[in-house]
Amino acid sequence: MTQPRWSVVLPAFDERHRLPPYLDDVAAWLEGRGEPWEAIVVDDGSTDGTSEAVAPIAARYPGVRVLRHPVNQGKGAAVRAGMLAARGAWRLFADADGATPIAELKRLETALAAGADVAIGSRVLRDPAVSVLARPHRIWAGRAFNWLVARLGLRGVADSQCGFKAFTARAAEDLFARLRTRGFGFDVELLLLAQRLGYRVTEVPVNWADQRGSKVGVLKDGPRMLAQIVAARARVGRGVR
């Protein structure tokens, strides 16, 4: 079986409305490149018929497949499952809401081709060719969160939480096999591990537009994410085996 050039992992929990249009864009864009590809939807215990909503797209594109968790396990667990099931030489995970257009993959692809092991999209780094549209409270919450993360030891990363990150196959298989954070704080553990293990991480400005219906709430999820990150920092600090 031919190895895909790219695997795109889309974690989804109750995303029957937002995911199908984005998945359609992802599949059409990848198909148009003329290279082997796959897109993996990880349905993380959805109860709204997410898997059924994407079935027509999977029927049109053989490169699309769905992994289903019988119960919700958390975004980190969903991305981990998709990345470890992926076969691509390069692997991207993206948020199901389509906040970052799939064509932005080219920016991360350039970074990987230049020698990065991990290329992460950024809504903070400035680029005149990039537009970031976000509600003010999310901008301030993001700045505060990234400030706290920096105090906990994540060096040189302006935006740890952008849900658009790419990895070489080697880096993905190593990092996600070690990942233990199952919830929304998983990005920070991934980046802490990458830095501790000596992987080259490159941050790349990407176009991004805030989408309604976010599953993450500052007050609801912030304290839990911070606790997850503190626990991850302690694990990484004890040493990586």
C-alpha positions in Angstrom: 0.0 0.0 0.0 1.4 3.4 -1.0 2.3 5.6 2.0 0.3 8.9 2.0 2.3 12.0 1.7 0.0 13.7 4.2 -2.3 12.4 6.9 -4.8 15.0 8.3 -6.3 14.1 11.7 -9.6 15.8 12.6 -10.7 15.2 16.2 -14.5 15.7 16.6 -17.0 15.7 19.4 -20.5 16.6 18.5 -19.5 18.3 15.3 -22.2 17.2 12.8 -22.8 20.7 11.7 -19.3 22.3 11.6 -17.1 19.3 10.5 -18.7 18.2 7.2 -18.0 21.4 5.3 -14.4 21.6 6.5 -13.8 17.9 5.8 -15.2 18.4 2.3 -12.7 21.2 1.8 -9.8 19.1 3.3 -10.5 16.1 1.0 -11.0 18.2 -2.1 -7.8 20.2 -1.5 -5.7 17.1 -0.8 -7.2 15.3 -3.8 -6.3 18.2 -6.0 -2.6 17.9 -5.1 -2.3 14.7 -7.0 -0.4 12.9 -4.1 -1.5 10.0 -1.9 -3.3 11.3 1.2 -5.6 10.3 4.0 -7.9 12.2 6.3 -8.8 10.6 9.6 -11.9 11.8 11.6 -11.7 10.7 15.2 -15.3 10.7 16.5 -14.7 11.1 20.2 -17.9 9.7 21.6 -20.3 12.0 19.7 -24.0 11.7 20.4 -25.2 14.0 17.6 -24.5 11.7 14.6 -21.2 13.2 13.7 -20.0 10.0 12.1 -23.2 9.6 10.1 -22.9 13.3 8.9 -19.4 12.7 7.4 -20.3 9.3 5.9 -21.3 10.7 2.5 -17.9 12.5 2.2 -16.1 9.3 3.1 -18.1 7.5 0.4 -16.9 10.0 -2.2 -13.2 10.0 -1.1 -11.5 6.7 -0.3 -8.8 8.6 1.6 -11.3 9.6 4.3 -11.8 7.2 7.2 -13.5 7.4 10.6 -12.3 6.2 14.0 -14.9 6.0 16.7 -14.5 6.2 20.5 -17.6 4.7 22.2 -17.4 7.4 24.9 -15.8 10.8 25.0 -12.1 10.6 26.1 -11.0 14.2 25.5 -9.4 16.1 22.7 -5.8 15.0 23.5 -6.9 11.3 23.5 -8.7 11.8 20.2 -5.7 13.4 18.5 -3.3 10.8 19.9 -5.5 8.0 18.5 -5.6 9.6 15.1 -1.9 10.4 14.9 -0.9 6.8 16.0 -3.3 5.4 13.4 -2.0 7.6 10.6 0.4 6.4 7.9 1.6 9.6 6.3 5.2 10.8 6.0 3.9 14.1 7.3 1.0 14.4 9.7 -1.3 17.4 10.6 -4.0 17.7 13.1 -6.6 20.5 12.6 -9.6 21.6 14.5 -13.0 20.4 13.2 -14.4 23.9 13.0 -12.2 24.9 10.1 -10.8 28.0 11.9 -7.6 27.5 9.9 -8.1 26.9 6.2 -6.6 23.6 5.0 -4.5 25.5 2.4 -2.4 26.9 5.3 -0.9 23.4 5.4 1.5 24.7 2.7 3.1 27.0 5.2 3.7 24.2 7.7 4.9 22.0 4.8 7.6 24.5 3.9 8.8 24.5 7.5 9.0 20.6 7.6 10.8 20.6 4.2 13.3 23.0 5.7 14.2 20.6 8.5 11.6 21.2 11.2 10.4 18.1 13.1 7.3 19.9 14.4 5.7 22.9 12.7 3.0 24.7 14.6 0.5 27.3 13.4 0.5 30.6 15.2 -2.2 33.3 15.6 0.3 35.5 17.5 3.3 35.9 15.2 2.8 38.8 12.8 2.9 38.4 9.0 1.4 41.0 6.6 0.1 38.2 4.4 -1.8 36.6 7.3 -5.1 37.6 8.8 -6.3 36.6 12.3 -9.9 37.3 13.2 -10.8 36.7 16.8 -13.2 38.1 19.4 -11.4 40.4 21.9 -12.0 38.2 25.0 -10.4 35.3 23.3 -7.3 37.4 22.3 -6.8 38.4 26.0 -7.5 35.0 27.3 -5.0 33.5 24.9 -2.3 36.0 25.9 -2.8 35.3 29.6 -2.7 31.5 29.0 0.5 31.7 26.9 2.1 33.9 29.6 1.3 31.3 32.2 2.5 28.5 30.0 5.8 30.3 29.5 6.2 30.6 33.3 5.7 26.8 33.5 8.7 26.2 31.2 7.6 26.2 27.5 10.3 28.3 25.9 10.1 30.3 22.7 6.5 29.5 21.7 4.1 32.4 21.2 0.9 30.4 20.6 0.8 26.9 22.1 -2.9 26.4 21.6 -3.5 26.9 17.9 -5.2 23.7 16.7 -3.1 23.4 13.5 0.1 21.5 14.0 2.2 19.3 11.8 4.8 16.6 12.5 7.2 14.3 10.6 6.1 10.7 11.0 9.1 10.0 13.3 8.3 12.9 15.6 4.5 12.1 15.6 5.0 8.4 16.5 7.5 9.2 19.3 5.7 12.2 20.8 2.1 10.9 20.7 3.2 7.5 22.1 4.5 9.4 25.1 1.5 11.8 25.4 -0.6 11.4 28.6 -2.8 14.5 28.7 -6.2 13.5 27.5 -7.9 16.9 27.6 -7.5 20.3 26.0 -4.1 20.9 27.7 -2.4 18.3 25.5 -0.7 20.8 23.1 1.5 22.0 25.9 2.6 18.5 26.9 3.4 17.8 23.3 5.6 20.9 23.0 7.3 20.3 26.3 8.2 16.8 25.2 9.4 18.0 21.8 11.7 20.5 23.4 13.0 18.0 26.0 13.7 15.4 23.4 15.5 17.8 21.1 13.1 18.0 18.2 13.3 21.1 16.1 10.0 23.1 16.6 9.2 25.9 14.1 6.3 28.3 14.7 4.6 29.6 11.5 2.0 32.4 11.2 -1.3 31.1 9.7 -4.6 32.6 8.7 -7.3 31.9 11.3 -10.8 33.0 11.9 -12.8 32.6 15.1 -15.7 30.2 14.7 -18.9 30.1 16.7 -19.6 27.0 18.9 -16.2 26.6 20.5 -16.0 23.6 22.9 -13.5 25.5 25.1 -14.6 28.0 27.6 -12.2 30.2 29.5 -13.9 29.9 32.9 -15.2 26.4 32.4 -12.0 24.8 31.0 -9.2 27.2 32.0 -8.6 25.8 35.5 -8.7 22.2 34.3 -6.3 22.9 31.4 -3.9 24.6 33.8 -4.0 21.6 36.1 -3.3 19.3 33.2 -0.4 21.4 32.2 1.1 21.5 35.7 0.8 17.7 35.8 2.4 17.4 32.4 5.2 19.8 33.4 6.0 17.6 36.4 6.0 14.4 34.3 8.4 15.9 31.7 10.5 17.5 34.5 11.0 14.0 36.0 12.6 13.0 32.8 11.6 11.4 29.5 12.3 7.7 29.0 
